[in-house]
Amino acid sequence: MRGEAAPLTVAEARAVLGLEGPAHGPALTAAFRRAVKAARPDLPGGDEWTFRRVIAAHDLLKRLDAPLALPSPAVRQPAPPTLAISPLEALSGGVATVRTGGRRLRAAYGPGLRTGDRLRLKGAGRDGTDLYLAVVIRGCGTLSAVGDDLHMTAPVTRQQLRHGGRLEIATHAGPRSAWLVPDHPTLRLRLRDLGLPPRGNRRRGHLFVTLEPVEDAPSASVDLRARFARDWTPERRAA
């Protein structure tokens, strides 16, 4: 009884099927049928070992004959229209005009949007379906938004950094005070709960203020006039 044969080469597979060269499709099938019929062990002249080699030869040549399956070209989905707003608009909400597909759409939104959110415009699609806008908050001036938090820069004199003390910062929510530790290496302050307002499952953010050292400090008289103008506006007098 013959042992298990080694794997066939392409040339050996063709010889087993009685082929003198490459054969494809119907020609390969016809050669296989002739060879397998002659090798069937239940017929006179047949042989089980040869029968297995015929099947193995056909499997090998059929794999080589199979066309390469090319991946389907990826269908690029159109990018969703974008709603670009400033940090101040994200704080207060508002109404914006968005252009998409040659149309101008009016998008009203409440406070607390974040970059990455999607704003739904009901029935605004061309076929009457809902349209979703990708929200992007773009920095404006010294104010920017990252996640739930707002970031800004504020000037501080080197003398204030060196000696410490009370620092007044003009924020979007009005003046806020912070206390500087003398010669503290950290030039970033956190003002709690002055970030983006809560929305859905998003928490209220904070305001992070990066201090930018400056050389020139306003004179005492200029600072006094600025404080007087701020504290004696009509709104404050009415209060």
C-alpha positions as CSV (number, residue, x, y, z in Angstrom):
1,M,0.0,0.0,0.0
2,R,1.4,3.4,-1.0
3,G,2.1,6.0,1.6
4,E,0.8,9.6,1.7
5,A,2.2,11.5,-1.3
6,A,4.0,14.8,-1.1
7,P,2.1,17.9,-2.2
8,L,1.9,18.2,-6.0
9,T,3.6,20.9,-8.0
10,V,1.7,22.6,-10.8
11,A,3.5,20.6,-13.5
12,E,2.8,17.3,-11.6
13,A,-0.9,18.3,-11.3
14,R,-1.2,18.9,-15.0
15,A,0.5,15.6,-15.7
16,V,-1.9,13.7,-13.4
17,L,-4.9,15.2,-15.3
18,G,-3.3,14.4,-18.7
19,L,-2.8,18.1,-19.6
20,E,0.2,19.3,-21.6
21,G,-0.2,22.9,-20.6
22,P,-2.4,25.4,-18.8
23,A,-6.2,24.6,-19.0
24,H,-9.0,26.8,-17.7
25,G,-12.7,26.6,-17.2
26,P,-14.5,23.9,-19.2
27,A,-11.2,22.4,-20.4
28,L,-9.9,21.9,-16.9
29,T,-13.3,20.4,-15.8
30,A,-13.3,17.9,-18.8
31,A,-9.7,16.8,-18.0
32,F,-10.6,16.2,-14.4
33,R,-13.7,14.1,-15.3
34,R,-11.7,11.9,-17.6
35,A,-8.9,11.4,-15.1
36,V,-11.1,10.8,-12.1
37,K,-13.3,8.3,-14.0
38,A,-10.2,6.3,-15.0
39,A,-8.8,6.3,-11.4
40,R,-12.0,5.4,-9.6
41,P,-11.0,2.5,-7.3
42,D,-14.4,0.8,-7.7
43,L,-13.9,0.3,-11.4
44,P,-11.4,-2.0,-13.2
45,G,-8.0,-0.4,-13.5
46,G,-8.8,2.1,-10.8
47,D,-6.5,2.9,-7.8
48,E,-7.4,4.8,-4.6
49,W,-4.0,6.5,-4.4
50,T,-4.2,7.7,-7.9
51,F,-7.8,8.8,-7.3
52,R,-6.7,11.0,-4.4
53,R,-3.9,12.5,-6.5
54,V,-6.4,13.4,-9.3
55,I,-8.6,15.2,-6.8
56,A,-5.6,17.0,-5.3
57,A,-4.4,18.0,-8.8
58,H,-7.8,19.4,-9.7
59,D,-8.1,21.3,-6.5
60,L,-4.7,22.9,-7.0
61,L,-5.3,23.9,-10.6
62,K,-8.8,25.2,-9.9
63,R,-7.4,27.5,-7.2
64,L,-4.9,28.9,-9.7
65,D,-7.6,29.3,-12.3
66,A,-10.0,31.2,-9.9
67,P,-10.1,35.0,-10.7
68,L,-8.6,37.3,-8.1
69,A,-11.4,38.8,-6.0
70,L,-10.7,42.5,-6.2
71,P,-12.0,44.6,-3.3
72,S,-14.9,46.8,-4.1
73,P,-13.9,50.5,-4.4
74,A,-14.7,52.3,-1.2
75,V,-17.7,54.7,-1.5
76,R,-16.8,58.0,0.0
77,Q,-19.6,59.4,2.0
78,P,-20.1,63.1,1.6
79,A,-18.9,65.1,4.6
80,P,-21.8,66.4,6.8
81,P,-22.4,70.2,6.7
82,T,-20.6,72.0,9.5
83,L,-21.9,74.5,12.0
84,A,-19.0,76.6,13.0
85,I,-19.5,78.8,16.1
86,S,-17.4,80.8,18.4
87,P,-16.9,80.0,22.2
88,L,-19.2,82.9,23.1
89,E,-21.9,81.6,20.8
90,A,-21.5,78.1,22.4
91,L,-22.0,79.8,25.8
92,S,-25.2,81.6,24.9
93,G,-26.7,79.7,21.9
94,G,-28.1,81.5,18.9
95,V,-29.1,81.2,15.3
96,A,-26.8,80.6,12.3
97,T,-27.1,80.3,8.6
98,V,-25.6,77.1,7.1
99,R,-25.0,76.6,3.4
100,T,-25.2,73.0,2.1
101,G,-26.0,71.6,-1.3
102,G,-26.6,75.0,-2.8
103,R,-29.2,75.8,0.0
104,R,-29.1,78.2,2.9
105,L,-30.5,76.7,6.1
106,R,-31.4,78.4,9.4
107,A,-30.1,76.5,12.4
108,A,-31.2,77.5,15.9
109,Y,-29.2,76.0,18.8
110,G,-29.2,76.3,22.5
111,P,-26.3,76.9,24.8
112,G,-23.7,74.3,25.6
113,L,-22.8,72.8,22.2
114,R,-19.3,71.1,22.1
115,T,-17.0,70.4,19.2
116,G,-18.0,66.9,17.9
117,D,-21.7,67.3,18.7
118,R,-24.3,66.9,16.0
119,L,-27.1,69.3,15.7
120,R,-30.3,67.9,14.2
121,L,-32.4,69.9,11.8
122,K,-35.8,68.2,11.6
123,G,-37.0,67.5,8.1
124,A,-34.3,69.7,6.6
125,G,-33.0,67.0,4.2
126,R,-33.9,67.2,0.5
127,D,-36.1,64.2,0.8
128,G,-37.7,65.4,4.1
129,T,-35.4,63.4,6.4
130,D,-33.6,65.0,9.3
131,L,-30.3,66.7,8.5
132,Y,-27.4,66.6,11.0
133,L,-24.8,69.3,11.3
134,A,-21.3,68.6,12.6
135,V,-20.5,71.2,15.3
136,V,-17.1,72.9,15.4
137,I,-16.2,75.6,18.0
138,R,-13.4,77.8,16.6
139,G,-11.3,80.0,18.8
140,C,-12.0,83.7,18.8
141,G,-9.4,86.2,20.1
142,T,-7.9,84.9,23.3
143,L,-10.8,82.5,24.0
144,S,-11.0,78.9,22.8
145,A,-12.9,75.7,23.8
146,V,-11.5,72.2,24.5
147,G,-14.1,69.7,25.5
148,D,-16.2,71.1,28.3
149,D,-13.6,73.8,29.2
150,L,-12.8,77.2,28.0
151,H,-9.2,78.5,27.7
152,M,-8.0,82.1,27.5
153,T,-4.8,84.2,28.0
154,A,-4.5,87.2,30.3
155,P,-1.6,89.6,30.8
156,V,0.2,89.8,34.1
157,T,3.2,91.9,35.1
158,R,6.4,90.3,36.1
159,Q,6.2,92.3,39.3
160,Q,2.9,90.7,40.1
161,L,4.3,87.3,39.5
162,R,7.3,88.0,41.7
163,H,5.4,89.5,44.6
164,G,2.1,87.7,44.3
165,G,-1.2,89.1,45.4
166,R,-4.7,89.7,44.1
167,L,-5.1,89.6,40.3
168,E,-8.2,90.8,38.5
169,I,-9.0,89.0,35.2
170,A,-11.4,90.2,32.6
171,T,-13.4,87.1,31.6
172,H,-16.5,86.5,29.4
173,A,-18.5,86.5,32.6
174,G,-17.1,89.8,33.8
175,P,-14.1,90.5,36.1
176,R,-13.0,87.7,38.3
177,S,-10.3,87.8,41.0
178,A,-7.6,85.3,41.6
179,W,-4.8,85.1,44.2
180,L,-1.2,84.7,43.0
181,V,1.4,83.0,45.1
182,P,4.8,84.8,45.0
183,D,7.2,83.2,42.5
184,H,4.9,80.3,41.8
185,P,6.1,78.5,38.7
186,T,2.6,77.7,37.4
187,L,1.3,80.3,35.0
188,R,-2.2,78.8,34.6
189,L,-5.2,79.4,36.8
190,R,-8.5,77.6,36.9
191,L,-11.7,79.5,37.5
192,R,-14.4,77.0,38.4
193,D,-17.7,76.7,36.6
194,L,-16.9,79.3,34.0
195,G,-16.6,76.9,31.1
196,L,-19.3,75.7,28.8
197,P,-22.7,75.2,30.4
198,P,-24.1,71.6,31.0
199,R,-25.9,70.0,28.2
200,G,-27.3,66.5,28.2
201,N,-24.9,64.3,30.1
202,R,-22.0,66.8,29.8
203,R,-20.9,68.6,32.9
204,R,-20.4,72.3,33.4
205,G,-16.8,73.1,32.4
206,H,-14.2,75.4,33.9
207,L,-12.2,78.4,32.5
208,F,-8.4,78.0,32.4
209,V,-6.5,81.2,32.2
210,T,-2.9,81.1,31.0
211,L,-1.0,84.1,32.3
212,E,1.3,85.9,29.9
213,P,4.0,87.9,31.6
214,V,4.4,91.5,30.3
215,E,7.0,94.1,31.1
216,D,5.0,97.3,31.2
217,A,2.4,97.8,33.9
218,P,-0.3,100.5,33.7
219,S,0.4,103.5,36.0
220,A,-1.6,103.9,39.1
221,S,-3.6,106.7,37.7
222,V,-4.5,104.8,34.5
223,D,-5.5,101.8,36.6
224,L,-7.6,104.0,38.9
225,R,-9.4,105.6,35.9
226,A,-10.2,102.2,34.5
227,R,-11.6,100.9,37.7
228,F,-13.7,104.1,38.1
229,A,-15.1,103.7,34.5
230,R,-16.0,100.1,35.2
231,D,-17.6,100.6,38.6
232,W,-19.6,103.7,37.6
233,T,-21.2,102.6,34.4
234,P,-25.0,103.4,34.2
235,E,-25.8,99.8,34.8
236,R,-23.8,99.7,38.0
237,R,-25.3,103.0,39.2
238,A,-28.8,101.7,38.5
239,A,-28.0,98.6,40.6
